[in-house]
Amino acid sequence: MKKEKLIKKYDKQVKIYENHRSNQKLAGWRNKLIKNAYGKVLEVGVGAGANFPYYNRNNIEITGVDFSSEMIKSAKRTASHFQVKAEFIQADINELVLEHNSFDCIVSTLSLCSYPDPIAALSKFNNWCHQDGIILLMEHGLSSNILLSFAQNVIDPLHTKISGCHCNRNINKIIEKSNLQVEYIESYWSDIIYLIWAKPSKESFDYNKA
Ligand SMILES: C[S@@+](CC[C@H](N)C(=O)[O-])C[C@H]1O[C@@H](n2cnc3c(N)ncnc32)[C@H](O)[C@@H]1O
């Protein structure tokens, strides 16, 4: 799908993502993951700021990235409501250039499903995260249940056309190929949802200088 079309799709879904913020199941998982964030945090695909209530306001400074202007506007309102220190960059993650080793923590929730190349996105996270920093992910993907994964594969083209995101990404394989050093992983709903605590890959190098 063309980038401009995808951005418009997300612009139009801002109300849906604002409503998602009160989803109790997601809220529990967000809380479990996000409370581990600290220092200079880069939140990629920040959406409507659904993670903001769960950050420890005393020790974080967030940079939120999203290519949808409507999502950024909504995230700004959420940041102000929850009094979290945040600045925003409206940019496509695929084109974004940030300094090597410049964040203590990278957060991505429900976003790997949207990128054309999720492994390339994770390489960027590796690159931007300090070697002793942390990468926190809550992602959805292909179930380990054969019937569910069959259904996910069948509906994926329509799902992507409607929502802009893939419902059949193989999160395990993506993480494996990314070389992230997984410290802890949990999965739910027959492995459709993953919570991942990881360190950047040891081979991470400065792509800006390559
Ligand atoms: C499925 S939503 C998830 C939003 C939020 N992280 C959450 O947990 O509710 C994906 C978000 O990523 C953004 N996004 C998708 N592809 C992107 C890209 N290539 N660059 C920047 N943002 C992108 C969308 O605009 C949207 O806000």
The ligand as a Tripos MOL2 file, in Angstrom:
@<TRIPOS>MOLECULE
LIG
   27    29     1     0     0
SMALL
NO_CHARGES

@<TRIPOS>ATOM
      1 C1         -1.7190   -0.0780   15.2240 C.3       1 LIG1
      2 S1         -1.3160    1.5630   15.6640 S.3       1 LIG1
      3 C2         -0.6690    1.3850   17.3140 C.3       1 LIG1
      4 C3         -0.6640    2.6760   18.0800 C.3       1 LIG1
      5 C4         -0.0910    2.6050   19.5090 C.3       1 LIG1
      6 N1          1.2910    2.2180   19.5160 N.3       1 LIG1
      7 C5         -0.9050    1.7000   20.4040 C.2       1 LIG1
      8 O1         -0.3280    0.8360   21.0640 O.co2     1 LIG1
      9 O2         -2.1250    1.9010   20.4750 O.co2     1 LIG1
     10 C6          0.1460    1.8060   14.6860 C.3       1 LIG1
     11 C7          0.6520    3.2310   14.7190 C.3       1 LIG1
     12 O3          1.8750    3.2720   13.9830 O.3       1 LIG1
     13 C8          1.8480    4.3530   13.0750 C.3       1 LIG1
     14 N2          2.6740    3.9610   11.9180 N.ar      1 LIG1
     15 C9          2.4490    2.9370   11.0550 C.ar      1 LIG1
     16 N3          3.4170    2.8590   10.1450 N.ar      1 LIG1
     17 C10         4.2830    3.8610   10.4320 C.ar      1 LIG1
     18 C11         5.5080    4.2980    9.8460 C.ar      1 LIG1
     19 N4          6.0130    3.6910    8.7690 N.pl3     1 LIG1
     20 N5          6.1380    5.3450   10.4090 N.ar      1 LIG1
     21 C12         5.6300    5.9810   11.5030 C.ar      1 LIG1
     22 N6          4.4720    5.6160   12.0940 N.ar      1 LIG1
     23 C13         3.8090    4.5640   11.5750 C.ar      1 LIG1
     24 C14         0.3650    4.5550   12.7280 C.3       1 LIG1
     25 O4          0.0760    5.8590   12.2880 O.3       1 LIG1
     26 C15        -0.3010    4.2230   14.0610 C.3       1 LIG1
     27 O5         -0.4310    5.3540   14.8770 O.3       1 LIG1
@<TRIPOS>BOND
     1     1     2 1
     2     2     3 1
     3     2    10 1
     4     3     4 1
     5     4     5 1
     6     5     6 1
     7     5     7 1
     8     7     8 2
     9     7     9 1
    10    10    11 1
    11    11    12 1
    12    11    26 1
    13    12    13 1
    14    13    14 1
    15    13    24 1
    16    14    15 ar
    17    14    23 ar
    18    15    16 ar
    19    16    17 ar
    20    17    18 ar
    21    17    23 ar
    22    18    19 1
    23    18    20 ar
    24    20    21 ar
    25    21    22 ar
    26    22    23 ar
    27    24    25 1
    28    24    26 1
    29    26    27 1
@<TRIPOS>SUBSTRUCTURE
     1 LIG1         1 GROUP 0 **** ****
